[in-house]
């Protein structure tokens, strides 16, 4: 079994702005079958942008704990990852996989196809 994490709002499509996703969905992948096994709430999804400017520093380490959580899984499949989140994820040892697919099923298949090369 592999566990793959995907940022999403609706559990059908990948949320392109990873940091804005409401959830990080965890899928159990077994061959071609996959099941949603966990929904991690993204506590950091930013409601409004002005927020960031007021306390510029508070935000810097915002993604650290999310990255820690994600690093327990086999892969983090995303369309796009902002520089802060990316840095935190890399430091936490997250296996980041960039896909152009927006449909979750297609994205998982894309990841598996690359894994099995």
N, C-alpha and C positions, 0 to 999 in steps of 0.2 A: 504493500500500500504506500501511496505517496500522498502527502497533504499539500495542497496548493492554495495560496491565499490570493484573492482577487478583490480590488477595490470596486464597490458597486453601490448603487442606490436602490436598484429594483431587482437585483438577483437574476437579471437576464443579460444586462449589458455591463461592460466595464465602464466605470466612471473615468473619463479621460484625465481629468484633473485629480490625480491620486489623493492629494491632500484634502480635497473637497468631498471625497466619498463619505457617505453616511456610515457605511459598513465595510469591513474587510470580511469577505465571505471565505470560509475555509471549506475546501472540497476534498473529499477522500477519493483518490483516483485509483481504480483497479482495472488495468487494461483499458478498454474503451468506456468503461462505466465510471460515472462519478456521481457522488452524492454530497449534498450540502450538509456538513456536519456541525458547523459552528458559525455564529455571526458575532464578529468582534465589533463593538460600537466604536466608531472613530470619534473619540472625545475631542479631537482637535479640528474637526471640520469647521472651517472658518465661516461664521455667519456673515460678518461684514468686514470689509477690507480696511476701514479706517482704524479699526482695532489695532492692526499691526503697527501703524505709525505711532500711536500714542506710547506704547511701551515696546519699543523696537527690540529690547533685549529679552523680554520675557518669552518672546517667540522662538528665539534661537534654538533652545533645546526642546522645543515642543514635541518633536517627533521621536525623541530618543526612546521613550518607553514603548511606543507603538512598534518601533523598529525592533526592540528587544523581543516583543511578543511574536512578531512576524518571523524572527530568525529561528524560532523553534520549529518552523515548518519547512518543507522541502523547497518550495519556490514561491516567489512573489511575482505574479504575472500582471504586468501593467502596460498601459499605452504610453504613459508619460510620467516622469518622476521629477519633481522640482529639485533644485540643487541642494537645499537643506535636507530634505527627506532622503535624497539619494546618499548624501554624505553620512547621515545617521544610519541608514540601512547598510551601507558598506562597512561602517565601523562595527555594526552589530553582527556582521557576517551573513547578511541576508543574501540569498541566491536570487538576484533580480533577473527576470526575463522580460524583454520588451517585445510586444507583439503589435501588429497593425490591426489585428482583429478586434472588433468591439463586442461581438457576441461572445458571451462567456464560454459556451460550448465550443465554439470555433477556436477561441483563444487557448483553451485547455488542449484541444487537439493539436494546435500549432506548437504548443510547448512540448507535448509528447512526441510529436514528429521530430522535433529538434533533439530531444533527449535520446531518442532511439537511433540517431544517425550513427 
